[in-house]
Amino acid sequence: MLERERIIEIVVAVFAVALMIGVMIGIGSIHGGHDSVLSSEGAELLVWAIVGFIVLLTAVGVGLAYVMNEPGDGLEDEDAETQSPA
């Protein structure tokens, strides 16, 4: 059985990819010509959609790293380890 954290990561990744595919299909259906050629405006929107997808996945990755951070994972602040209690 998969761990809870792994299931959350899979669901978030599948949602992000489904959102990207939906955006691509939307751009293609709105800006596609009769001969299945994308207009220049549609091509520009497609590039921005890809850039947005990269930014979205970066934000999701950073967000998941902070949300799922457990003290034993080694992701905590190094200053907290070097400071001794007074």
FIKOLZA-1660 file (N, C-alpha, C; in steps of 0.1 Angstrom, whole numbers, plus 5000, padded with zeros to 4 digits):
% residues 86
   i   px   py   pz ch aa at
   1 5008 4988 5000  A  M  N
   1 5000 5000 5000  A  M CA
   1 5009 5012 5000  A  M  C
   2 5005 5022 4993  A  L  N
   2 5012 5035 4992  A  L CA
   2 5010 5043 5005  A  L  C
   3 5021 5051 5008  A  E  N
   3 5020 5059 5019  A  E CA
   3 5011 5071 5016  A  E  C
   4 5006 5078 5027  A  R  N
   4 4997 5089 5025  A  R CA
   4 5003 5100 5017  A  R  C
   5 5016 5103 5020  A  E  N
   5 5023 5114 5013  A  E CA
   5 5024 5111 4998  A  E  C
   6 5027 5099 4995  A  R  N
   6 5029 5095 4981  A  R CA
   6 5016 5097 4973  A  R  C
   7 5005 5093 4980  A  I  N
   7 4992 5094 4973  A  I CA
   7 4988 5109 4971  A  I  C
   8 4991 5118 4981  A  I  N
   8 4989 5132 4979  A  I CA
   8 4997 5137 4967  A  I  C
   9 5010 5133 4966  A  E  N
   9 5018 5138 4955  A  E CA
   9 5013 5133 4942  A  E  C
  10 5008 5121 4941  A  I  N
  10 5003 5115 4928  A  I CA
  10 4990 5123 4924  A  I  C
  11 4981 5125 4934  A  V  N
  11 4969 5132 4931  A  V CA
  11 4971 5147 4926  A  V  C
  12 4980 5153 4933  A  V  N
  12 4984 5167 4929  A  V CA
  12 4990 5167 4915  A  V  C
  13 4999 5158 4912  A  A  N
  13 5006 5158 4899  A  A CA
  13 4996 5154 4888  A  A  C
  14 4987 5145 4890  A  V  N
  14 4977 5141 4880  A  V CA
  14 4967 5153 4878  A  V  C
  15 4963 5160 4888  A  F  N
  15 4955 5172 4887  A  F CA
  15 4962 5183 4878  A  F  C
  16 4975 5185 4881  A  A  N
  16 4982 5196 4874  A  A CA
  16 4983 5192 4859  A  A  C
  17 4986 5179 4856  A  V  N
  17 4987 5175 4842  A  V CA
  17 4974 5176 4835  A  V  C
  18 4963 5172 4842  A  A  N
  18 4950 5172 4836  A  A CA
  18 4946 5187 4833  A  A  C
  19 4950 5196 4842  A  L  N
  19 4947 5210 4840  A  L CA
  19 4955 5215 4828  A  L  C
  20 4967 5211 4826  A  M  N
  20 4975 5215 4815  A  M CA
  20 4970 5210 4802  A  M  C
  21 4966 5197 4802  A  I  N
  21 4960 5192 4790  A  I CA
  21 4947 5199 4786  A  I  C
  22 4939 5202 4796  A  G  N
  22 4926 5209 4794  A  G CA
  22 4929 5223 4788  A  G  C
  23 4939 5230 4793  A  V  N
  23 4942 5243 4788  A  V CA
  23 4947 5242 4773  A  V  C
  24 4955 5232 4770  A  M  N
  24 4960 5230 4757  A  M CA
  24 4949 5227 4747  A  M  C
  25 4940 5218 4751  A  I  N
  25 4928 5215 4743  A  I CA
  25 4920 5228 4741  A  I  C
  26 4918 5236 4751  A  G  N
  26 4910 5248 4750  A  G CA
  26 4916 5258 4740  A  G  C
  27 4929 5259 4741  A  I  N
  27 4936 5268 4732  A  I CA
  27 4935 5263 4718  A  I  C
  28 4937 5250 4716  A  G  N
  28 4936 5244 4703  A  G CA
  28 4922 5245 4697  A  G  C
  29 4912 5244 4705  A  S  N
  29 4899 5244 4699  A  S CA
  29 4894 5259 4696  A  S  C
  30 4899 5268 4704  A  I  N
  30 4896 5282 4701  A  I CA
  30 4904 5288 4690  A  I  C
  31 4917 5286 4690  A  H  N
  31 4926 5293 4681  A  H CA
  31 4930 5284 4669  A  H  C
  32 4925 5272 4668  A  G  N
  32 4929 5263 4657  A  G CA
  32 4921 5267 4644  A  G  C
  33 4927 5265 4633  A  G  N
  33 4920 5269 4620  A  G CA
  33 4913 5257 4615  A  G  C
  34 4907 5258 4603  A  H  N
  34 4900 5248 4597  A  H CA
  34 4909 5236 4592  A  H  C
  35 4921 5240 4589  A  D  N
  35 4931 5230 4585  A  D CA
  35 4940 5225 4596  A  D  C
  36 4935 5226 4608  A  S  N
  36 4942 5221 4620  A  S CA
  36 4956 5228 4622  A  S  C
  37 4957 5241 4618  A  V  N
  37 4969 5249 4620  A  V CA
  37 4966 5259 4631  A  V  C
  38 4974 5260 4641  A  L  N
  38 4973 5269 4652  A  L CA
  38 4976 5283 4647  A  L  C
  39 4968 5293 4650  A  S  N
  39 4971 5307 4647  A  S CA
  39 4983 5312 4655  A  S  C
  40 4989 5323 4651  A  S  N
  40 5000 5329 4658  A  S CA
  40 4996 5333 4672  A  S  C
  41 4984 5338 4674  A  E  N
  41 4980 5342 4687  A  E CA
  41 4978 5329 4696  A  E  C
  42 4973 5318 4690  A  G  N
  42 4972 5306 4697  A  G CA
  42 4985 5300 4701  A  G  C
  43 4995 5301 4692  A  A  N
  43 5008 5296 4695  A  A CA
  43 5014 5303 4706  A  A  C
  44 5012 5317 4707  A  E  N
  44 5018 5324 4718  A  E CA
  44 5011 5321 4731  A  E  C
  45 4998 5318 4730  A  L  N
  45 4991 5314 4743  A  L CA
  45 4996 5300 4747  A  L  C
  46 4999 5292 4737  A  L  N
  46 5004 5278 4741  A  L CA
  46 5017 5279 4748  A  L  C
  47 5026 5288 4743  A  V  N
  47 5039 5290 4750  A  V CA
  47 5037 5295 4764  A  V  C
  48 5028 5305 4766  A  W  N
  48 5025 5310 4779  A  W CA
  48 5019 5299 4788  A  W  C
  49 5011 5290 4782  A  A  N
  49 5005 5279 4790  A  A CA
  49 5016 5270 4795  A  A  C
  50 5026 5267 4786  A  I  N
  50 5037 5258 4790  A  I CA
  50 5045 5265 4801  A  I  C
  51 5048 5278 4800  A  V  N
  51 5055 5286 4810  A  V CA
  51 5047 5285 4823  A  V  C
  52 5034 5287 4823  A  G  N
  52 5026 5287 4834  A  G CA
  52 5026 5273 4841  A  G  C
  53 5026 5263 4833  A  F  N
  53 5027 5249 4838  A  F CA
  53 5040 5247 4846  A  F  C
  54 5051 5252 4841  A  I  N
  54 5064 5250 4848  A  I CA
  54 5063 5258 4861  A  I  C
  55 5058 5270 4861  A  V  N
  55 5057 5278 4873  A  V CA
  55 5048 5271 4883  A  V  C
  56 5036 5266 4878  A  L  N
  56 5027 5259 4887  A  L CA
  56 5033 5247 4893  A  L  C
  57 5040 5239 4886  A  L  N
  57 5047 5227 4891  A  L CA
  57 5058 5230 4901  A  L  C
  58 5065 5241 4899  A  T  N
  58 5075 5246 4908  A  T CA
  58 5069 5250 4921  A  T  C
  59 5058 5257 4920  A  A  N
  59 5051 5262 4932  A  A CA
  59 5045 5250 4940  A  A  C
  60 5039 5241 4933  A  V  N
  60 5034 5229 4939  A  V CA
  60 5044 5221 4946  A  V  C
  61 5056 5219 4939  A  G  N
  61 5067 5212 4945  A  G CA
  61 5072 5218 4958  A  G  C
  62 5074 5231 4958  A  V  N
  62 5078 5238 4970  A  V CA
  62 5068 5237 4981  A  V  C
  63 5055 5239 4977  A  G  N
  63 5044 5238 4987  A  G CA
  63 5043 5225 4993  A  G  C
  64 5044 5214 4985  A  L  N
  64 5044 5201 4991  A  L CA
  64 5056 5198 5000  A  L  C
  65 5067 5203 4996  A  A  N
  65 5079 5201 5004  A  A CA
  65 5077 5207 5018  A  A  C
  66 5071 5219 5019  A  Y  N
  66 5069 5225 5032  A  Y CA
  66 5058 5219 5040  A  Y  C
  67 5047 5215 5033  A  V  N
  67 5036 5209 5039  A  V CA
  67 5039 5195 5045  A  V  C
  68 5046 5188 5037  A  M  N
  68 5049 5174 5041  A  M CA
  68 5062 5172 5049  A  M  C
  69 5069 5183 5053  A  N  N
  69 5081 5183 5059  A  N CA
  69 5080 5177 5073  A  N  C
  70 5087 5166 5076  A  E  N
  70 5087 5160 5089  A  E CA
  70 5101 5162 5095  A  E  C
  71 5101 5164 5109  A  P  N
  71 5114 5167 5115  A  P CA
  71 5126 5157 5112  A  P  C
  72 5123 5145 5109  A  G  N
  72 5134 5135 5106  A  G CA
  72 5138 5135 5092  A  G  C
  73 5133 5143 5083  A  D  N
  73 5136 5142 5069  A  D CA
  73 5149 5150 5065  A  D  C
  74 5154 5158 5074  A  G  N
  74 5166 5166 5071  A  G CA
  74 5163 5178 5063  A  G  C
  75 5151 5182 5062  A  L  N
  75 5147 5195 5055  A  L CA
  75 5146 5207 5064  A  L  C
  76 5147 5205 5077  A  E  N
  76 5145 5216 5086  A  E CA
  76 5157 5226 5085  A  E  C
  77 5155 5237 5091  A  D  N
  77 5165 5248 5091  A  D CA
  77 5178 5243 5098  A  D  C
  78 5190 5246 5091  A  E  N
  78 5202 5242 5097  A  E CA
  78 5205 5250 5110  A  E  C
  79 5201 5263 5111  A  D  N
  79 5203 5271 5122  A  D CA
  79 5197 5265 5135  A  D  C
  80 5185 5258 5133  A  A  N
  80 5178 5252 5144  A  A CA
  80 5187 5241 5150  A  A  C
  81 5194 5234 5142  A  E  N
  81 5203 5223 5147  A  E CA
  81 5215 5228 5154  A  E  C
  82 5221 5239 5150  A  T  N
  82 5233 5244 5155  A  T CA
  82 5231 5252 5168  A  T  C
  83 5219 5257 5170  A  Q  N
  83 5217 5265 5182  A  Q CA
  83 5214 5256 5194  A  Q  C
  84 5220 5259 5205  A  S  N
  84 5218 5251 5217  A  S CA
  84 5208 5258 5225  A  S  C
  85 5199 5251 5232  A  P  N
  85 5189 5258 5241  A  P CA
  85 5196 5265 5252  A  P  C
  86 5191 5277 5255  A  A  N
  86 5198 5285 5266  A  A CA
  86 5194 5281 5280  A  A  C
% end
